C-alpha cells in the first residue's frame, strides 16, 4: 500500500504555477525516505531540474533564510512535512511576513509531528483510511492464497488559505 506522492506533488506544483508563481522552492527534511523521494520527483517533474530543493532541519528555517530566499524572488514553498511548515509559519510571523500575501506555501502530506494539521494550510491529504482498507484486503487475499498486487492510492488536496496568487517580488 502506498500513496501516489509523485502525482499529487505534481498537481500541487502545477497549482502554484497556475497562480503565477515562477520561483518555487522545495523544503524537505534531511532524512530521505521513499515518500520524500517521490515528492521531490513530482516537484522536479513540473518545476524543472533547476528549481531549488533544500533539505533542512526546522531550526534552519529562520529569519535570515526566509529574507534571503524571498529577496531572491521565491514566491512559493512546497514543504515536505508539518515540522518544516510550522517553522516556516513561525519565522514568517516573527518577521512580519504573511502567507499568502508575501509568499504561498503548501505542505505535502498529513502531520507527522503528533500535532494536529492546521486547517489554514493547503496540503496533501494522505488516504490513510483507504490504505488501511486496502491492507486488510491484501491480508485476506494472502490468507486465501489469492494473488496480490500493490495498490497505489491518490492523495487529495485540502484547500487551505496558504496558497494564493503570486505576490510581487520583494
C-alpha positions as CSV (number, residue, x, y, z in Angstrom):
1,X,0.0,0.0,0.0
2,X,1.3,3.4,-0.9
3,X,0.1,6.9,-1.6
4,X,0.9,8.4,-5.0
5,X,3.0,11.2,-3.7
6,X,4.7,11.9,-7.1
7,X,1.4,12.6,-8.9
8,X,0.0,14.6,-6.0
9,X,3.1,16.7,-5.7
10,X,3.0,17.3,-9.5
11,X,-0.6,18.5,-9.2
12,X,0.2,20.8,-6.2
13,X,3.2,22.3,-8.1
14,X,1.0,22.9,-11.1
15,X,-1.4,24.8,-8.9
16,X,1.4,27.1,-7.8
17,X,2.3,27.7,-11.4
18,X,-1.3,28.3,-12.5
19,X,-1.5,31.1,-9.8
20,X,1.5,32.9,-11.3
21,X,4.3,31.5,-9.2
22,X,7.5,31.2,-11.2
23,X,10.2,30.8,-8.5
24,X,9.3,27.8,-6.3
25,X,11.4,26.1,-3.6
26,X,11.0,22.6,-2.2
27,X,11.8,22.4,1.5
28,X,12.4,18.8,2.7
29,X,13.8,17.2,5.8
30,X,17.3,15.9,5.8
31,X,16.3,12.3,6.1
32,X,15.5,10.9,2.6
33,X,12.7,8.4,2.6
34,X,11.0,6.7,-0.3
35,X,8.0,9.0,0.0
36,X,10.3,12.1,0.2
37,X,12.0,11.0,-3.0
38,X,8.6,10.5,-4.6
39,X,7.5,14.1,-3.6
40,X,10.8,15.6,-4.8
41,X,10.4,13.7,-8.1
42,X,6.9,15.1,-8.6
43,X,8.2,18.7,-7.8
44,X,11.1,18.4,-10.2
45,X,8.9,17.0,-13.0
46,X,6.8,20.2,-13.0
47,X,9.1,22.9,-11.6
48,X,12.2,21.7,-13.6
49,X,15.5,20.4,-12.5
50,X,16.9,23.8,-11.8
51,X,14.2,24.6,-9.1
52,X,15.9,24.6,-5.7
53,X,15.4,21.7,-3.3
54,X,16.7,22.3,0.2
55,X,17.0,19.7,2.9
56,X,16.8,21.4,6.3
57,X,16.1,21.0,9.9
58,X,13.2,23.1,11.2
59,X,15.6,25.3,13.2
60,X,17.3,26.2,10.0
61,X,14.2,27.9,8.7
62,X,15.0,31.2,10.3
63,X,14.6,34.9,9.6
64,X,17.9,35.2,7.6
65,X,17.0,32.2,5.5
66,X,13.4,33.5,4.7
67,X,14.5,37.0,3.9
68,X,17.3,35.8,1.6
69,X,15.1,33.4,-0.4
70,X,12.3,36.0,-0.7
71,X,14.8,38.6,-1.9
72,X,16.0,36.1,-4.5
73,X,12.4,36.0,-5.8
74,X,11.0,32.8,-4.3
75,X,7.2,33.2,-4.1
76,X,6.1,29.7,-3.3
77,X,7.3,26.9,-1.0
78,X,6.3,23.3,-1.3
79,X,7.1,21.9,2.2
80,X,7.6,18.2,2.8
81,X,6.2,17.9,6.3
82,X,4.4,19.8,9.0
83,X,7.5,20.4,11.2
84,X,9.1,22.4,8.4
85,X,5.8,24.1,7.7
86,X,5.4,25.1,11.3
87,X,8.9,26.6,11.3
88,X,8.2,28.5,8.1
89,X,4.9,29.9,9.5
90,X,6.5,30.9,12.8
91,X,9.5,32.5,11.1
92,X,7.2,34.4,8.7
93,X,5.0,35.7,11.6
94,X,8.1,36.8,13.6
95,X,9.5,38.6,10.6
96,X,6.3,40.4,9.7
97,X,5.5,38.3,6.6
98,X,2.1,36.9,5.8
99,X,1.1,33.9,3.8
100,X,-0.3,34.1,1.1
101,X,0.3,37.8,0.8
102,X,4.1,37.7,0.8
103,X,4.6,34.1,-0.3
104,X,2.5,30.9,-0.7
105,X,3.1,27.6,0.9
106,X,1.7,24.1,0.9
107,X,2.6,21.0,2.9
108,X,2.9,17.7,1.1
109,X,1.2,15.4,3.5
110,X,-0.5,14.9,6.8
111,X,1.0,15.9,10.1
112,X,3.9,13.7,11.3
113,X,4.8,15.6,14.5
114,X,1.8,14.5,16.6
115,X,0.4,18.0,16.4
116,X,-2.9,18.5,14.5
117,X,-2.9,19.7,11.0
118,X,-3.5,23.4,10.6
119,X,-6.8,23.8,8.7
120,X,-5.5,27.0,7.1
121,X,-2.7,25.1,5.2
122,X,-3.2,24.0,1.7
123,X,-1.9,20.4,1.9
124,X,-2.0,16.9,0.5
125,X,-4.3,14.5,2.4
126,X,-2.9,11.1,2.6
127,X,-5.6,8.4,2.1
128,X,-4.8,6.5,5.2
129,X,-8.3,5.0,5.7
130,X,-8.4,3.8,2.2
131,X,-4.8,2.4,2.5
132,X,-5.8,0.6,5.7
133,X,-8.8,-1.0,3.9
134,X,-6.5,-2.0,1.1
135,X,-4.1,-3.6,3.5
136,X,-6.9,-5.7,5.1
137,X,-7.9,-6.8,1.6
138,X,-4.4,-7.8,0.8
139,X,-4.2,-9.8,4.0
140,X,-7.4,-11.6,3.3
141,X,-6.2,-12.4,-0.2
142,X,-2.9,-13.7,1.2
143,X,-4.8,-15.9,3.7
144,X,-6.9,-17.2,0.9
145,X,-3.8,-17.9,-1.2
146,X,-5.2,-15.5,-3.9
147,X,-2.9,-13.3,-6.0
148,X,-2.0,-9.9,-4.6
149,X,-0.9,-6.7,-6.3
150,X,0.4,-3.5,-4.8
151,X,-2.2,-0.8,-4.6
152,X,-1.4,2.9,-5.1
153,X,-3.8,5.4,-3.7
154,X,-4.4,9.0,-4.8
155,X,-3.8,11.9,-2.4
156,X,-6.5,14.6,-2.2
157,X,-5.7,18.3,-1.9
158,X,-7.1,20.2,1.1
159,X,-7.8,23.7,0.0
160,X,-6.4,25.9,2.8
161,X,-5.6,29.6,2.5
162,X,-1.8,29.3,2.4
163,X,-1.8,29.1,-1.4
164,X,-2.8,32.2,-3.3
165,X,-1.7,34.3,-6.3
166,X,2.0,35.0,-6.7
167,X,2.9,38.2,-4.9
168,X,5.0,40.9,-6.5
169,X,8.6,40.1,-5.8
170,X,10.1,41.9,-2.9
